[in-house]
Amino acid sequence: MAEATYDSSNIFARILRGEIPSHRVYEDEAVIVFMDVMPQGQGHTLVVPKAPSRNLLDADPAVLGPLFAHVQKVARAVKKAFDADGVTVMQFNEPASGQTVFHLHVHVIPRFEGIPLKPHSGQMEKPEILAQNAGKIRMALAN
């Protein structure tokens, strides 16, 4: 099977270029952090490197250090912002693993005892809820 190439028309590349709106939490030269529009739990956040790669398998290793430093910072912030009991961090590679957007990204989801993750059903969250959750995480990052 031939290696798939990066497709610059994927939705995260389009968000990075500002062609599609997102509820941004944080951005710097390395990453953008925004709310998942189909959250599996309250506060479901995505950490996306700006460097183009399909996933972890073809990413430049130099991208991974800064990416995962940001994942840790965001995980701490979402845990604090939602007073969560824990945090799930997920990253998928290729369709067989469940990857549906082919730009490297990491899911950060606050978790609560006894509350399972919702399925990734395609159900969009209300924009005002996403905006409110992004604000809570931005405050936690600032403190």
ABEGO torsion letter per residue (X at the ends): XBBBBBBAABAAAAAAAGABBBBBABBBAABBBBBBABBABBGBBBBBBABBBABAAABBAAAAAAAAAAAAAAAAAAAAAAGBABBBBBBBBEAAAGBABBBBBBBBBBBBBGBBBBBBAGBBBBAAAAAAAAAAAAAAAAX
